[in-house]
Amino acid sequence: MKRLRKNQIYGFSLLETLLYLAVSGSILLASVQYTAFIFKARVKFVAMSEVQEQGGFVLKVLTQALRNAEVLNAPSIGTNGDTLTLAPYGGSGETITFRLSDSKILKSEALSDTPLTNSKVIVTNLNFSNLSRNNTPATVQIHFRLETVGGGSEYTYSSDFYSSASLQK
């Protein structure tokens, strides 16, 4: 701003106005881009958390069931399969079966199916490997892959989960 005369009103020149607009626009653009980046990062984190939490839960349920079982019915020694069948302690005659159905891991027990994963993830490559030898407690290696369902690239995440457990005799 310039003051030309003693009683003249201050004002901005056209060049100063354009400069202020350019600086203000740059600051506004940077803040919008930063907000969009933060939103995408949050969405990606939510997708990753969902996969990791469900994968950890499924591994915990599977390994606990194996450790608490009395007999491993399937898969047989030295084989792989997508179904795990256990006989729990107590001789009730009931079996517990874990299997893949409609991209979910189901726990079948006493004529009821309970899904271990929800609709936000899909399960692929469920595999149980019986690594045990004759006259030893059964040892099973567990492997599966969880992937988020739908959405754009920021919603996409997948992870492989591995664990193993032995029957405690």
PyMOL commands that set and color helices and strands:
alter all, ss='L'
color gray80, all
select helices_A, chain A and resi 14-68+153-155
alter helices_A, ss='H'
color red, helices_A
select strands_A, chain A and resi 69-74+80-81+83-88+96-101+104-109+112-115+121-130+139-148+158-166
alter strands_A, ss='S'
color yellow, strands_A
deselect
rebuild
show_as cartoon
